[in-house]
């Protein structure tokens, strides 16, 4: 991914880390409108809600510490700083190993005029007045505005064709409809995710997993939903002594092939787990660099 394209995708994470709270703006668009039918990862983060938690300062400090000079330079040239409002970010990735191909980013917050000025600076080609309104970027990516404060960044073809192909997956939609949308953040992972490899080696197949998070004061409430290929595999998973040893701090429910785990983690432990997950995802997305990411 070029540094210019990465800047647009990283706006909410980098520049939004210190942004002040502002009235949330809801994108007037189907939540899955641009997501690919074969999405391996789908996510959403309500940044306004996250900023009210004690966890936010830990996240913001980590993002700032891992900034990139090129990102900082382009952000400055585009006028993106700690006062820029970022309310939410969501999207999907078709295959983590093929990133950024099939990646979709939807960002809610910055005004259209500011983003268009930035596109001019990073070399985006203006859409024709009578055309489809899509700004063309390098590597076949495009940007389109869904309303005055929401834009989508994806391949030009995906931006032009917003027929919500992911909704054609009945298995995904069944899992998607169970997600807690009031949570500050949630992520859904397809069974192809390499983080499930250890379970696959034990003949335990996860078809989908969903994690929703609601940070509070010093702790993070979470709900983990796991869908297994067979009910017997769910039972084997719950029979792991490591799962049982933690059962005193979480609530576990099995319903056929589905397992629901509700609980809380301290901010410190959650950050440890988040970093581990990030390393697994990064190893898939940037195989040449592997764990160095």
Buried (B, 14 or more C-beta within 10 A) or exposed (E): BBBBBBBBBBBBBBBBBBBEEEEBBEBEBEBBBBBBEBBBBBBBBBBBBBBEBEBBEBBBEBBEEEBBEEBBEBBEEBBBEEEBBBBBBBBBBBBBBEBBBBBBBBBBBBEBEBBBEBBEEBEBEEBEEEEEBBBBBEEEBBBBBBEEBBBBBBBBEBBBEBEBBBBEBEEBEEBBEBBBEEBBBBBBBBBBBBBBEEBEEEEBBBBBBBBBBBBBEEBBBBBBBBBBBBBEBBEBBBEEEEBEEEEEEBEBEBEEBBBBBBBBBEBEEBBEEBEEBEBBBBBBBBEEEEEEB
